[in-house]
Amino acid sequence: MSQSGKASIKRGKPSYFMSILGVTLVLFFLGIIGWLVINANKLGNHFKESVEVRVFLRGDLNPKDSVALVGFIGGKPYVKSMEYVTKEAGKKRYMDDGGEDWSKVLNENPLPNAIYFRVKSQYVNPDTLLSIKKDIEQQTYVSDVAYPDALVGNLNKNIRKVSIGLLALVIIISLVVIFLIDNTIRLAMFSNRFLIKTMQMVGATRWFIARPLNVRAVINGAISGVIASALLYILVVLAEGQLEWLRTIHDSGMLLLLFFLLIVTGICITLFSTHRSVLKYLRMKLDDLY
């Protein structure tokens, strides 16, 4: 009888390596999805903030009026960056964009002085830009305001479609991750069922039995989250080393938040699954464990 009890305890000796490995791989996969979502959002904002609004001015303004108009536009909450473009600078831009030199045909530069500014991402939608255009056109020295309205409409539609698709993907992946981690922990706890039952049979309370396993679950979940975060960081560094545009939208704050969420997710799901499994085996009869 004594040898049988020792065999049961030995058989029930906790083994957490495969559990940590399984949870780490699942969290790493979830982290990749989260990183893609962050990049998609940042890339969408980057495209939005590349939309340029051009304010064309009437005639040659004196310096005082130019400064006043620049200050008026620059003080608006929707302006991200701004540049005063003279006739000469406008001509240079026109030539750099592949335009033909009109110097042989025209004696004077027909381009007006202008103010070019980029709009913050939250203001880049057709209705808001139309309101901005009407507001600026009311200024005395403004002749016209132009922006790529067709591009803005298509950009917002495409970003909305991608956002909905990513949201659906995140929900599905999150449910799959919870299911996989839960199954992984349940399998790990299955190997410990005899240890749990043996402790119960010698008079240990539920809390006494569950507490060390819960503490171990928290530690294992944290280890899995840290390892998954480290692997994800290595992947990010390698990807940004190969793709330069990824570095331009890099957000250290969001990446740190993602790492934190991975660790918290690993701890919470591991703890929940472990505690539930412990209670399940405590309620089972000894014969049902075989």
N, C-alpha and C positions, 0 to 999 in steps of 0.2 A: 504493500500500500504506500509505504514511504517512497519507494523507488518510482511508483506511478505518479505520485505528487511531484517529485523532483523532475520527472520527465515532462509533466504538464507545464511546470514553471519554466523549464528550459525551452520548451516548445513555444511558450508565450513570451519569451524575452523580446522586448521591443527592438525592432529594426527599422530605422527611419531613413536610411540612405535612399531607397527607391522612392519613398514618399516625397522626400525633398527634391529628388531629381525630377519626378513627374510633375510636381507643382511648379518647379522652376521653368520647365519647358513650356508649360501652359501659360504661365505669367509672361514669359519672354514673347510668346506669340501674341498675347494680348497687348504687350508693350509696343510691338511693331505696328499693330493696328492703331493704337493711340498716337504713335509718332506720325503715322501717315495722316491721321485726322488733323493733328496740329499743323503739319506742313500744308495740307490742303487749305486750311483756314487762313494761314499766313500767306500762302501763294495767292489766294483769292483777294485778300486785302492788298497785296503787292500789286496785282493787276489793276485793282480799282484805283489805287493811289498813283498809278502811272497815267491816268486820264488827265489831260491838260486842257484847261480853259484859257482861251485867248481873248483878251480885252483890247480892242483896237481904238486908238485915240484920235480925236479930231485935230488936224493941223499940228503945228509945232507949239507945244505948251511951254510956258515959261517955267523955270525951275521951281518956283514957289507952288504953282498949280500941280506940277508933276509930283512933288513931294507930298502934297495934300491928298492927291488921289491914291498914290501908293500907300500912304498911311491909312486911308479909309478902307482899301481892300485888304491890306495886311492885318487890320484889326478884326476882320470877320472870323468867327469861330470855325468856319469850314475850311479855311486856308491852311494847307500843310506846308507848302513852300511857294516862294514867289520870286519872279525875276522881271526886271524892267528891261525890255528889248528895244533898242533904238533901231532906226531905219537900216543902218549899216549892219547891225547884228542880225536883223531880220533877213537881209539880203544874203548874208553868209549862211544862215540856216537854210534858206531856200536853195542855195547852190549846193550845200552839203547833202540835201535831200534828193539831188539829181535834177534840179531845175536848170533851165537854159539861161545863159547870161544875156540880159537884155541891154547891155551897155551899148551895143552897136545900133540899137533901134531907138532907145530912149536916152535922153540926156539927163533926166532926173530919176531918182529912186522913187517909184510909185508906192512903195510900202509905207504904211503909217507906223509911228511909234506904237508900242504895245506893251501890255503887262501880261505875262504868262504866269499862271499859278496852277498848282496841283491841289486837288480837293481831298480831304480826309475820307477814308473808306466809308464811314457811316453816312456820308452825304452823297455818295455816288449812286444815285438812282434817278430815273427820268424826271419825276415830279420835283424833287429837290433841286436838281440842276436847272430846271426851267424857272423855278422861283428865284434862284441865284442870278440867272441871266436877266430876268426882268428887273430885279433890284439894282444890278450894276448898270443896266442900260438907262436908268433914270438919271444917272450922273451927267452933268452938262457936257463934259469933255469926252464922253464915250460915244463912239460912232456905232460900234457893233460888238457883240459878244458871241463867240463861236466855241463849240465843243463837239466831239464826235458822238452825237445823240444815238445813232444807230448802233455804234459799238457798245455804248453804255447799256442799251436795252438787251442786246445779245449777251453781254457779259453777265448781267444780273440773272438772266434766265439760265444760263449755263451753270453759274455758281449755285443757284438754287437747286438745280437738278442734282449736281454733285453732292451738295450738302444733305439732301434728302436720302440719296443713295448711301452716303457714308453713315448717316444716322441709323438707317435700317441695318446696315452691316454691323455697326457697333452693338446694337441691341442683340442681334442674333449671336454674334461672337461672344458677348458677355454671358448670355444664357448658356452657350456651349462651354465656356470656361468654367462657370459655376458647376455645371454638371460634371465635367471632367475632373475638376479638383475634388468635388464631393466623392466621386467614385474612387479616386486615387486614395483618399484618406480612409474611406470605408474598407478598401482592400487591405490597407496597412493595419487598421484596427482589427480586421478579421484575424490576423495572425496573433493578436494579443488577447483574443477572447477568453482563452483559458486562464491567463494571468488575471484578467478582470474578475472572472467567476471565482477563481481560487481565493482572491482577496475578500470577495463578498462572503464566501463560505466560512472564512475564519473570523467573521464578525465586523469587518471594516464597513464604515458608513459610505453612502453614495458620494458624499462630498470628499471624504478622505481618498476614495478610489479615483474620482474624477479630477481632483485638483492637480496632482503631478502630471497627468496626461494632458490636461488643459494647458498647463504651463509649458509642457514640451511642445504642444501644438503651436502656441504663440511663438516660441523660439524657432521651430521649424518653418513656420510661415514667414517670419522675419528673414531667416536665412535664405529661403527661396526667393523672397522679394528682392533682397540685396544682390543675390547672384544674377537674377533676371535683369535687374537694373544695370549691373556691371556689363553683362553681355550686350544689352541694348545700347549702352554708351559706346562700347567698342564698335558696334554696327554703325552707329551714327557718325562716329569719327571716320570710319572707313568710307562711308557713303559721301560725306562732305568732302573728303579728300579726292574723290573721283568726280563729283558733280559740283561745280563751282556755284551754281544757282542755289543749291541747298544752304550754302554758307551765308548767302545774302538774306535768307529768311530765318536764320537760326535764332531761336528764342530760348535762352538759358533758363529763364524763369519758368516757362511752360514745361521745359524738359525736366527740371528739378521737381515740379509738381507731379509730372507723370511718374517719376521714380518713387515719390512718396506714396502716390496712389497704388502703385504696384505692391509696395511693401504692406500697406494697410489692407489691400485686397487679399493678399496672401495670408495675413494674420487672421482676418475676420472669417474667411471661408474655411480655413484650416481649423480654427477654434470651433466654429459652429458644427462642422462635420464630425470632428473628434468627440465633442460633448454628446452629440446626438447618437453616435455609435456606442459610446460608453453606456448611456442609458438604455439603449436597445439590448445590449448583451446582459445588462444587469436584470432586465425583465425576463430574459429567456431562461428556460429550464436547462439544467446541465445536459440532459440527453439531446437537446435541440442544437447544442453547440457542435456536435459531431457531424 
